[in-house]
Amino acid sequence: MEDKLVTLAILTYAKAQILKNVLESEGIESYIHNVNQIQPVVSSGVRVRIKESDLPHALKITESSAWLSEEVVGEKSPKIEKTNNKVLIPVDFSNYSLKACEFGFNFAKNIGAEVILLHVYFTPIYATSLPYGDVFNYQLSDEDKVGNILQRTQGDLAILSDKVKEKVSSGEFPNIKFTCVLREGIPEEEILKYAKEYRPYIIVMGTRGKNQKDIDLIGSVTAEVIERSHIPVLAIPENTPFKQFSEVKRIAFITNFDQRDLIAFDSLINSLKPFIFSVSLIHLSEHVKDAWNEIKLGGIKEYFQKQYPLLDIHYDVVKNDDFLNSLDKYIKSNYIDIIALTSYKRNIFSRLFNPGIARKMIFHSDTPLLVIYGRRN
């Protein structure tokens, strides 16, 4: 049987060349597809393809720190230790992107921050050969030329900026400083890179909610940012009924009794000091009536009650056999406004074949999702 080619990664041309060299030094044949033959360095999103039989070995290599290290790819981390007083809103030109703007502007007003509207445009050369799973990928018709993509994107961003200004003038959005930033590249990579460089207070992103198509489970930019960001990410579905965080009355925080959950919870409460809400500590369990889970949740509640005596805290166990539907029922019956959880660092293999809770929930729920990166002490 012929050993077919599979896509290992979609990278910028420069990074693809580095990965290709590393793979071939390990005896793995690799090929770079979808390269802009006229201007290779301009082409983003090229595919690194390998034989299917080499995939397990290649995954081990890509998970190693050698080729992914910042020294190899030439992206040294800037020495920015403090979080900047900015709300980052990655935007496209959809209705749910405007919903994220509305929420993000109001959030920035509450914490005295300014807004950065970031749009990343993607310039594939062979549009029909690339999978499009998310609207952040700028889609092209056959007659489009690489030369006019930037001009076209600048025009669309100017239109979005004018819409925001109109909403500010009408009082629909608060009157705060905002800046539009345009970058070329792979959307999730550029969003994460920008966040790493400038350390915003929070990233606010729009989603389509539970009507998302199944194909989008593979390539959602929002899901990728959530799983890899060290900055808190707030995902706002298009059908979210409220417009600002001050309307949030109850937050459900999902915990797995990991120490990082406790650190993330502390970060959550401190970052939301301007707001008043209650918190439900939620644990997903195979057995709802598990005495040990009840004891641990009770202990966590008691600990946090001492740390935050004015905070109204509850706890519950949600059955894990069909946790999305169980969680849906819990959200509706307990009037939960936002779900909060901790994101842990996970390798490429586990992210591809065992999607995390946050990724699943993005496409299932119409409830906003706040994800905080779990750090170890």
Buried (B, 14 or more C-beta within 10 A) or exposed (E): EEEEBBEBBBBBBEBBBBBBEBBEEEEBEBEBBBBBEEEBEEBBBBBBBBBEEBBEEBBEBBBEEEBBEEEBBEEEEEEEEEBBEBBBBBBBBBEBBBBBBBBBBBBBBBBEBBBBBBBBBBBBBEBEEBEBBBBBBBEBEEEBEBEEBEEEBBEBBEEBBEBBEEBBEEEEBBEBEBEBBBBBBBBBBBBBBBBBEBBBBBBBBBBBBBEBEEEBBEBBBBBBBBBBBBBBBBBBBBBBEBBBBBEBBBBBBBBBEEEBBBBBBBBBBEBBEEBEBBBBBBBBBEEBEBEEBBEBBEEBBEEBEEEBEEEEBBBBBBBBEEBEEBBBEBBEEEEBBBBBBBBBEBEEBEBEEEBBBBBBBBBBBBBBBBBBBBBEE
